[in-house]
């Protein structure tokens, strides 16, 4: 593919930022579009609830592993070529999901779909670090969170609407079409953001050295673990909410989509405000506020599992949980990546791998008591948020002396590490 090097002035235009934000729809769309049809998929393939939820888990694990692979490769070979390969694979595996005759094959196809989808997420984060510095970088990560929330709104809403005219297989065909459209836009408009003279050249040995450097940085590890545990809570919510709201509270697929859309709107709003707060107030303070808000939501779900609660309590709790995770995302991403412009893809890959990997582990746990209990969801989310808070308190407050000096100018009044 012909390589196009992005001029620095392009970073201030609307073209490249819009493309980078578009790439973030891979994960949310892959996760959310078919959620309203998950109970029907479970019945159609003759699966039990916990096995059907493995289609969610497989996608999450694939998203984690895909980012871990694509990040270092993009640091070495550039962003554009790796991105195009990932999108092509996404289109093909989405089509394979649509024709899967068994739940086992669907689980395998979802894993590969996640692998391909992870490429878009890590490239968006790394390319953003290629072209942005200072306050613009924090705002960009805030916008990434907003667009992720927007995709989460569009996904279940479209899924609920499409589910009235097609089955779950048709929803995967729709994902393939979305992927093909993104591929076309990328081929025409996406430039290379990482010039050859800024790429890594040491192959596997240098990649392993980069991983060791990152994992020796206390702030990086703290921010990554914090996000891993918070996203474990978020993806437990994604996996469990469809059964809670439809099977326990009797919402229709469209009603579930509307309730889910309300929570996703909160995710968008909180993500936008968090980007502004982190830039103008404090990165670590904004992160702490996100943890507290998510904790209130998790405790509400735990209370709902211990005693019968009205529907509005559950919806508000889910709203606060998602909102707290959204608040945490821009400051934690900034903490993780701000000091590593020379290996933004590798740093992004570790962050994404932990986010989606922890989510993949947590998601099936909400189904251990079947589809008629909220208690597992409450327990998983509460424990996950507590662990996120521990990571923040124990690791994210002091940068180790060996960490490289900041390569960007942090805006006045913004604390990178307190």
C-alpha positions as CSV (number, residue, x, y, z in Angstrom):
1,X,0.0,0.0,0.0
2,X,1.3,3.5,-0.8
3,X,2.5,5.2,2.3
4,X,1.3,8.7,3.0
5,X,3.1,10.7,5.7
6,X,0.9,13.0,7.6
7,X,2.1,16.6,7.9
8,X,1.9,18.1,11.4
9,X,-0.6,20.7,10.2
10,X,-3.1,18.0,9.3
11,X,-3.4,17.1,13.0
12,X,-5.3,20.4,13.5
13,X,-7.7,19.7,10.6
14,X,-11.0,17.9,10.9
15,X,-10.1,15.0,8.6
16,X,-7.6,13.0,10.6
17,X,-9.2,13.4,14.1
18,X,-12.5,12.3,12.6
19,X,-10.9,9.2,11.1
20,X,-9.2,8.3,14.3
21,X,-12.4,8.6,16.3
22,X,-14.2,6.5,13.7
23,X,-11.8,3.7,14.3
24,X,-12.9,3.4,17.9
25,X,-16.3,2.1,16.9
26,X,-14.8,-1.4,16.2
27,X,-15.0,-2.5,19.8
28,X,-18.3,-1.0,21.0
29,X,-20.1,-1.9,17.7
30,X,-18.8,-5.5,17.8
31,X,-19.9,-5.8,21.4
32,X,-23.2,-4.0,21.5
33,X,-25.1,-4.5,18.2
34,X,-26.1,-8.0,18.8
35,X,-26.7,-7.8,22.6
36,X,-30.5,-7.3,22.2
37,X,-30.6,-10.5,20.3
38,X,-28.4,-12.5,22.7
39,X,-31.3,-14.3,24.4
40,X,-32.7,-15.3,21.0
41,X,-29.2,-16.4,19.8
42,X,-29.0,-18.5,23.0
43,X,-32.3,-20.3,22.2
44,X,-31.6,-20.6,18.5
45,X,-28.3,-22.4,18.9
46,X,-29.5,-24.5,21.9
47,X,-26.9,-23.1,24.3
48,X,-27.1,-22.3,28.0
49,X,-26.8,-18.7,29.2
50,X,-23.2,-19.0,30.4
51,X,-22.0,-20.6,27.1
52,X,-23.8,-18.0,25.0
53,X,-22.1,-15.3,27.1
54,X,-18.8,-16.7,25.9
55,X,-19.5,-15.1,22.6
56,X,-19.1,-11.8,24.5
57,X,-16.0,-13.1,26.3
58,X,-14.3,-14.4,23.2
59,X,-14.7,-11.0,21.5
60,X,-13.3,-9.2,24.5
61,X,-10.3,-11.6,24.7
62,X,-9.7,-11.2,21.0
63,X,-9.8,-7.4,21.3
64,X,-7.2,-7.7,24.1
65,X,-4.9,-10.0,22.2
66,X,-5.3,-8.1,18.9
67,X,-4.2,-4.8,20.5
68,X,-1.2,-6.5,22.1
69,X,-0.1,-7.7,18.7
70,X,-1.0,-4.7,16.5
71,X,0.5,-2.1,18.8
72,X,4.1,-3.2,18.6
73,X,3.7,-4.0,14.9
74,X,2.5,-0.5,14.2
75,X,5.4,0.9,16.0
76,X,7.7,-1.0,13.7
77,X,5.9,-0.9,10.3
78,X,3.7,2.1,10.6
79,X,0.0,2.6,11.4
80,X,-1.7,2.5,8.0
81,X,-0.8,-0.9,6.6
82,X,-1.5,-2.7,9.9
83,X,-4.8,-0.9,10.2
84,X,-5.9,-1.9,6.7
85,X,-5.0,-5.6,7.3
86,X,-7.1,-5.5,10.5
87,X,-10.1,-4.0,8.9
88,X,-10.1,-6.6,6.1
89,X,-9.9,-9.4,8.6
90,X,-12.8,-7.8,10.6
91,X,-15.1,-7.8,7.5
92,X,-14.3,-11.5,6.8
93,X,-14.8,-12.7,10.3
94,X,-18.0,-10.8,10.8
95,X,-19.4,-12.6,7.7
96,X,-18.2,-15.9,9.3
97,X,-20.1,-15.1,12.5
98,X,-23.3,-14.7,10.5
99,X,-23.1,-18.2,9.0
100,X,-21.9,-20.0,12.1
101,X,-24.1,-23.2,12.6
102,X,-23.0,-23.9,16.2
103,X,-22.3,-21.8,19.3
104,X,-18.8,-23.3,19.4
105,X,-18.0,-22.0,15.9
106,X,-19.5,-18.7,16.7
107,X,-17.3,-18.4,19.8
108,X,-14.2,-19.0,17.7
109,X,-15.3,-16.6,15.0
110,X,-16.0,-13.9,17.6
111,X,-12.5,-14.4,19.0
112,X,-11.0,-13.7,15.6
113,X,-13.4,-10.8,15.0
114,X,-12.1,-9.4,18.3
115,X,-8.5,-9.8,17.1
116,X,-9.2,-7.8,14.0
117,X,-11.3,-5.2,15.9
118,X,-8.5,-4.6,18.4
119,X,-6.4,-3.2,15.6
120,X,-8.6,-0.1,15.1
121,X,-8.7,0.7,18.8
122,X,-4.9,0.6,19.3
123,X,-4.2,2.5,16.1
124,X,-6.6,5.2,17.1
125,X,-4.9,5.7,20.5
126,X,-1.3,5.4,19.1
127,X,-2.0,7.7,16.1
128,X,-3.5,10.3,18.5
129,X,-0.3,10.2,20.5
130,X,1.7,10.6,17.2
131,X,0.0,13.9,16.4
132,X,-1.2,15.5,19.7
133,X,0.6,17.0,22.7
134,X,-0.3,18.7,25.9
135,X,-4.0,19.7,26.4
136,X,-4.9,18.6,22.9
137,X,-3.8,15.1,23.8
138,X,-6.1,15.0,26.9
139,X,-9.0,16.4,24.9
140,X,-8.5,13.8,22.2
141,X,-8.7,11.0,24.6
142,X,-11.8,12.5,26.1
143,X,-13.3,12.5,22.6
144,X,-12.3,8.9,22.1
145,X,-14.4,8.1,25.2
146,X,-17.3,10.1,23.9
147,X,-17.2,8.3,20.5
148,X,-17.0,5.0,22.3
149,X,-20.1,5.9,24.2
150,X,-21.8,7.1,21.1
151,X,-21.1,3.8,19.3
152,X,-22.5,2.0,22.4
153,X,-25.7,4.0,22.0
154,X,-26.0,3.3,18.3
155,X,-25.1,-0.3,18.6
156,X,-27.9,-1.6,20.8
157,X,-30.4,0.9,19.4
158,X,-29.7,-0.3,15.9
159,X,-29.6,-3.9,17.2
160,X,-33.0,-3.5,18.8
161,X,-34.4,-1.9,15.7
162,X,-32.8,-4.4,13.2
163,X,-33.9,-7.3,15.5
164,X,-37.5,-6.5,14.6
165,X,-36.8,-7.2,10.9
166,X,-33.9,-9.7,11.0
167,X,-32.4,-12.3,13.3
168,X,-29.0,-12.3,15.0
169,X,-27.3,-13.5,11.8
170,X,-28.5,-10.4,10.0
171,X,-26.9,-8.3,12.7
172,X,-23.5,-9.8,12.0
173,X,-24.0,-9.1,8.3
174,X,-24.6,-5.5,9.2
175,X,-21.3,-5.5,11.1
176,X,-19.5,-6.8,8.0
177,X,-21.1,-3.9,6.0
178,X,-20.0,-1.4,8.6
179,X,-16.4,-2.8,8.4
180,X,-16.4,-2.6,4.6
181,X,-17.4,1.1,4.8
182,X,-14.7,1.9,7.3
183,X,-12.2,0.1,5.0
184,X,-13.1,2.2,2.0
185,X,-12.8,5.4,4.0
186,X,-9.4,4.3,5.4
187,X,-8.0,3.4,2.0
188,X,-9.0,6.8,0.6
189,X,-8.4,9.2,3.4
190,X,-6.2,7.7,6.2
191,X,-2.6,8.9,6.0
192,X,0.5,7.4,7.7
193,X,1.0,9.2,11.1
194,X,4.3,7.5,12.1
195,X,7.2,8.5,9.7
196,X,9.8,5.9,9.0
197,X,12.5,7.7,11.0
198,X,10.3,7.5,14.2
199,X,9.7,3.8,14.0
200,X,11.3,1.1,16.1
201,X,13.8,-1.1,14.3
202,X,14.9,-3.7,16.8
203,X,12.3,-6.4,16.2
204,X,11.2,-8.8,18.9
205,X,14.1,-8.0,21.2
206,X,13.4,-4.3,21.3
207,X,9.6,-5.0,21.8
208,X,10.4,-7.1,24.8
209,X,12.7,-4.4,26.2
210,X,9.9,-1.8,25.7
211,X,7.5,-4.0,27.6
212,X,10.0,-4.3,30.4
213,X,10.5,-0.6,30.6
214,X,6.7,0.0,30.7
215,X,6.1,-2.6,33.3
216,X,8.8,-1.1,35.5
217,X,7.0,2.3,35.6
218,X,4.7,2.4,38.7
219,X,2.4,5.1,37.3
220,X,2.0,3.2,34.0
221,X,1.2,-0.1,35.8
222,X,-1.1,1.7,38.2
223,X,-3.1,3.4,35.4
224,X,-3.3,0.2,33.4
225,X,-4.4,-2.0,36.3
226,X,-7.0,0.7,37.3
227,X,-8.4,0.6,33.8
228,X,-8.4,-3.2,33.6
229,X,-10.5,-3.5,36.8
230,X,-12.9,-0.7,35.8
231,X,-13.4,-2.2,32.4
232,X,-13.9,-5.6,34.0
233,X,-16.9,-3.9,35.8
234,X,-18.0,-2.3,32.6
235,X,-18.0,-5.4,30.5
236,X,-19.6,-7.4,33.3
237,X,-22.4,-4.8,32.9
238,X,-22.4,-5.3,29.1
239,X,-22.7,-9.0,29.4
240,X,-25.2,-9.1,32.2
241,X,-27.5,-6.2,31.6
242,X,-29.4,-7.7,28.7
243,X,-30.5,-10.7,30.9
244,X,-31.1,-8.5,34.0
245,X,-33.3,-6.0,32.1
246,X,-35.1,-8.4,29.7
247,X,-35.4,-11.6,31.7
248,X,-35.8,-10.2,35.2
249,X,-37.5,-6.9,34.6
250,X,-39.3,-7.9,31.4
251,X,-38.1,-5.2,29.0
252,X,-38.5,-5.9,25.3
253,X,-35.4,-5.9,23.0
254,X,-36.3,-2.3,22.0
255,X,-36.9,-1.3,25.6
256,X,-33.6,-2.7,26.6
257,X,-31.9,-0.8,23.8
258,X,-33.5,2.4,25.0
259,X,-32.4,1.8,28.6
260,X,-28.9,0.9,27.4
261,X,-28.9,4.0,25.2
262,X,-29.7,6.2,28.2
263,X,-26.7,4.8,30.1
264,X,-24.5,5.2,27.0
265,X,-25.5,8.8,26.7
266,X,-24.3,9.2,30.3
267,X,-21.0,7.5,29.3
268,X,-20.6,10.1,26.5
269,X,-21.4,13.1,28.6
270,X,-19.1,12.0,31.5
271,X,-16.3,11.2,29.1
272,X,-16.5,14.6,27.5
273,X,-16.6,16.4,30.9
274,X,-13.7,14.2,32.2
275,X,-11.5,15.3,29.3
276,X,-12.1,18.9,30.2
277,X,-11.7,18.4,33.9
278,X,-8.5,16.5,33.5
279,X,-7.1,19.3,31.4
280,X,-8.2,22.2,33.5
281,X,-8.2,20.7,37.0
282,X,-6.2,17.5,37.8
283,X,-5.6,14.3,35.9
284,X,-5.3,12.2,39.1
285,X,-8.2,14.0,40.8
286,X,-10.5,13.3,37.8
287,X,-9.4,9.7,37.8
288,X,-10.3,9.4,41.6
289,X,-13.7,11.0,41.0
290,X,-14.4,8.4,38.3
291,X,-13.6,5.5,40.7
292,X,-15.9,6.9,43.4
293,X,-18.9,7.4,41.0
294,X,-18.4,3.9,39.6
295,X,-18.3,2.5,43.1
296,X,-21.6,4.0,44.0
297,X,-23.1,2.4,40.9
298,X,-21.6,-1.0,41.7
299,X,-22.9,-0.8,45.3
300,X,-26.4,-0.1,43.9
301,X,-26.2,-3.3,41.8
302,X,-25.0,-5.2,44.8
303,X,-27.9,-3.9,46.9
304,X,-30.3,-4.9,44.1
305,X,-28.9,-8.4,44.2
306,X,-29.4,-8.7,47.9
307,X,-32.9,-7.4,48.0
308,X,-35.6,-6.7,45.5
309,X,-35.3,-3.2,44.0
310,X,-37.4,-1.3,41.5
311,X,-36.3,-1.0,37.9
312,X,-35.2,2.7,38.2
313,X,-32.7,1.8,41.0
314,X,-31.0,-0.7,38.6
315,X,-30.9,1.7,35.7
316,X,-29.5,4.5,37.8
317,X,-26.9,2.1,39.2
318,X,-25.9,1.0,35.7
319,X,-25.8,4.7,34.7
320,X,-23.4,5.6,37.5
321,X,-21.2,2.6,36.9
322,X,-20.8,3.4,33.2
323,X,-20.4,7.1,33.9
324,X,-17.6,6.5,36.4
325,X,-15.7,4.3,34.0
326,X,-16.1,7.1,31.3
327,X,-14.7,9.7,33.7
328,X,-11.7,7.5,34.5
329,X,-10.8,6.8,30.9
330,X,-9.3,10.1,29.6
331,X,-7.0,10.7,32.6
332,X,-5.9,7.1,32.9
333,X,-5.1,6.9,29.2
334,X,-3.1,10.1,29.5
335,X,-1.2,8.8,32.5
336,X,-0.4,5.6,30.7
337,X,0.8,7.1,27.3
338,X,2.0,10.7,28.0
339,X,5.6,9.7,28.7
340,X,6.0,7.2,25.8
341,X,5.8,8.9,22.4
342,X,8.5,6.7,21.0
343,X,6.5,3.5,21.7
344,X,2.9,4.7,21.8
345,X,1.6,1.6,19.9
346,X,3.3,-0.7,22.4
347,X,2.0,1.3,25.4
348,X,-1.5,1.5,23.9
349,X,-1.4,-2.3,23.3
350,X,-0.8,-3.1,26.9
351,X,-3.5,-0.7,28.1
352,X,-6.0,-2.1,25.6
353,X,-5.0,-5.7,26.4
354,X,-5.6,-5.3,30.1
355,X,-8.8,-3.4,29.6
356,X,-10.4,-6.0,27.3
357,X,-8.6,-9.0,28.9
358,X,-9.9,-8.3,32.3
359,X,-13.3,-7.6,30.8
360,X,-13.3,-11.0,29.1
361,X,-12.5,-12.7,32.4
362,X,-15.3,-10.9,34.3
363,X,-18.1,-11.1,31.7
364,X,-19.0,-14.8,32.0
365,X,-19.0,-14.6,35.8
366,X,-22.3,-12.7,35.8
367,X,-24.0,-15.7,34.4
368,X,-22.9,-18.3,37.0
369,X,-26.3,-18.1,38.8
370,X,-28.3,-18.2,35.6
371,X,-30.3,-15.5,33.9
372,X,-32.6,-14.7,36.9
373,X,-30.2,-13.2,39.5
374,X,-28.6,-9.8,39.7
375,X,-26.3,-10.8,42.6
376,X,-23.4,-12.0,40.5
377,X,-23.4,-8.8,38.6
378,X,-23.4,-6.8,41.8
379,X,-20.6,-8.8,43.3
380,X,-18.4,-8.7,40.2
381,X,-18.7,-5.0,39.7
382,X,-18.2,-4.1,43.3
383,X,-15.1,-6.2,43.7
384,X,-13.7,-4.9,40.4
385,X,-14.2,-1.2,41.4
386,X,-12.6,-1.9,44.8
387,X,-9.5,-3.4,43.1
388,X,-9.4,-0.4,40.7
389,X,-9.4,1.9,43.7
390,X,-6.6,-0.1,45.2
391,X,-4.5,0.1,42.0
392,X,-5.1,3.9,42.0
393,X,-4.1,4.3,45.6
394,X,-1.1,2.0,45.6
395,X,0.4,2.6,42.2
396,X,-0.7,5.7,40.4
397,X,0.6,8.3,42.8
398,X,4.3,8.2,42.4
399,X,6.3,7.8,39.2
400,X,9.4,5.7,39.6
401,X,12.7,7.6,39.2
402,X,13.7,5.5,36.2
403,X,10.7,6.6,34.1
404,X,11.6,8.8,31.2
405,X,11.0,12.5,31.4
406,X,7.7,13.8,30.1
407,X,8.0,14.6,26.4
408,X,5.0,16.9,26.2
409,X,4.1,20.1,28.0
410,X,1.3,19.4,30.4
411,X,-1.1,22.4,30.7
412,X,-0.9,24.6,33.8
413,X,-3.0,23.3,36.6
414,X,-2.9,19.7,35.3
415,X,-1.2,17.1,37.5
416,X,0.3,14.2,35.7
417,X,1.3,12.4,39.0
418,X,0.6,13.8,42.4
